[in-house]
Amino acid sequence: MSLSPAEQLLFARRSARAFLKDPVPRADLERILRAARSAPSGANLQPGRFHALTGAPLADLSAALLGAIDAGRPQVAQYSYFPQPMPAELKAKQRAAGYALYAALGIERRDLEGRRAQFTRNYGFFGAPVGIVVTIRPDMGKGCFMDLGMALMALMVAAQGMGYATCGIGALANHADVAHTHLELGDDELVVCGMALGRADPKAPANKVETARDPLDAFATLRGFS
């Protein structure tokens, strides 16, 4: 059975960690953001804001983040991204994804400096021409975070359909206070994550990594079907 156009986009999507320098026209970005806002939203609250940067503003934000890291500034997150503590079965998934990336890049497991340098590329938005800082009101409930997640997926799929690639940057939450201060955000915004967007570099080894997905019977039950 052939895949639908929507399935083709979903199955083709990958997190790109190396980008070409090609600029993203403002009109394209506006189309992608409007598509993101079309996602379902409980009570139509439409939670989340998207602060998109390119050129000098993006370079300045990256410099502020990297400067904080180089200075040894402690991490300050505004919410907990992962479960604390991380259950063993989830930790195994996290490690497998990391190992797949490092193996593609030729970084050995014991090369701590190489792994640190690769992780630090999160804060340069992996060289993408567009970086997006995603925020939400701090008084929003967990359901609103779910709605924001659907908006982020809509953004990724819309970008994919237009020939662009994306990568969610949860690591931005580790230095949320730096981004918050640099962008002069108000108390009504909590930094959730970042997003890199642009044309993927087809030759980059990092972009050839495929992470495994659970088989259907591991995450779904179907009852009453013949």
N, C-alpha and C positions, 0 to 999 in steps of 0.2 A: 504494500500500500504506500502510495506516495505521500510525502509530508506536505502539509498545508504551508502557505507562505509564513504564517506566524510561527509554526514549528521550526521551519528552516532558520528563521532569525534566532529563535531561542537556542536551538542546538548549535548554531554557528558561533554564538557569542562566547568570547574569551576575555579574560582580564589582560589587557595589554600593558606591558611594563617597559615598552620602548616605543617612541613615537617619532614620526617624521616632523620636520620643522614647518610643514605647510600650515599657514594660518587658517583658522576657522572663520569664515565670514559671519558677521553679526546676524545676518538674516537666517543662516543655518542654525545658529545657536538659539535664536528666538523660537524657531520652529520646534527644536528639540525640547526646550523648556515648556512651551505650550503643551506639547504632547505629555510631558511629565505631569503637568497640572491636571490632565484629563483623567488621571487615575482615580479609582473609587475612593470615597472619603466618607466615613461615618458622620452623619448629620451635616455633611458638606462643610466641615470645618476647614478642610484643605490645609492641614498642618505642614509646616516646613517652609523655609526660604532658601533660595539658591543665590549665592554671591559668586558670580562668574568673573574671572580675571584672566587677562592676557597681557602680553608685552611687559612693560615696566611694572605695573601693579602686581603681576604674578611673580616677577623676579624679586620684587621687594619683599613680598610675603615669604617666599622661599628663603630669602636671605635671613629674614628675622627668625624663622624656624630653625634653620641650620646654625645660625649664630647662637641660639639658645642651647642647642645640643652640644656644640663645640665648647661652650662655656660651662658645661656640666650642670646646667640648670635642671632641677628635679622635675619629673613629669607631673603635670597637673591636669587631670581629666575632670570633666564636668558630669560624667555619669559612668557607669560600669558597662563596658562593651561586651566583655566575656563573662561567663559564670565564674564566681569566686567561691571555692576553688574550682578549677577545671576538672570535670570528671575524666577518668582514665580513658574511656572510649572516645571522648571528644578530643582529648589531648593527642591521641594517636592519629586522628584525622588531621589535626593542626600540623603535627610533625611530618606526616606524609606529604602534605601540600608543600611545606617548606623544603623538604628534601628533594621533591621533584623539581622545584625551581632552581635550587642550588646546584643540582646535578646538571641541569641544562646549561647553566652558566659556568660549569667546571669548578665550582667552589666546594672544596672538601668539607666533610662534616666537622673536622676539627679546626678548620680555618675560621676562627671566631672573628678575626678582623675583616675577612672577606664577607662574611655573613652580615656583620654590622654595617659595612659600607653599602651593601645591597639594600638593607633595610632602610638606611638613611635616605636612599633615593626616593622613598615615599614623600619626603618633605620637599623634594624638588619636583613633585608631581610627575616623576619619571620622564621629565623632559617634554611633557605634552605642551602644546601651544595654548591650551585652555585648562585652567584649574578652577574647580568649583568648591566653595566651602558651604556645606549644608548645615542649616541650623533649625532649631525648633523651639517653641516657647517652653521654658523649664517647668511650667505648671501643667503641661499636657500629660495625659495618662498613657499607659502602655499601648492602648488601642491606637492612639494617634501616632506612636512610633511605627506601628504596623502599617498605618495608612501612608506614612512617609516612605516606608520601605517599598510599598507598591508604586509610589511616585518615582522613586529612584530606579526601579526596574523598568517602568515605562520610559524613563529618560534613556536608559541603556539600550532598550530595544529600538526606540526611535532613532538614536544615533547609529545603531547597527544598520538599520534600514537605509540610512543616508550615506553609508560607506565609511562611517567613523567608528572608532573603537573607544572603549572606556575602561577605567579601572577604579573601583571603589577604594578609598584610602581610609580605612578605619584607624590607622596609626595617627591620623591627624588629631584624634581625640586625646592622644597622650600629651599633647601640648596645646590643648584647647585654649588655655589662657593666653598663650602667645598670639594665636590667630584672633582671638576675641579682642585683645588690646590693639593689635595692628590694624584691624578692620574697623575699629571704633564702634563695635557692636554695643547695643544697649542691654540692660538687665533682662529684657524680654526675649533674648536669644541665647540658646545653649548650643554650642558647637557639637554636632553629631559626627560628622565625617567629612572627608574630602572626596573629590572625583576628578580624575584626569581624563581629558577628552581630546581627541585629535585623530589623525591618520596613523594607523599602526605601522611600524617599521617591519616589513615582511621578512627581512633578513635577520632580525634580532632573535637569538636563541631563546630569550625569555618569553617571546610571543609564540613559541612552539609548544609550550607546556600545556598539558591537558590534565586536569585533576579529575579523579574518579568521582562518580555520583553513585549513591546507594541504589541497589536494585529496588524495583517497585515493592516487593514483598517485605522490604525492610522498613518502609515508612508509610505504607498504606494498607488498609483492610477494605475489601469489597464484599458486601453482603447482599444476598438476594439476587445476584446476577447469575445467569445461566452460563 
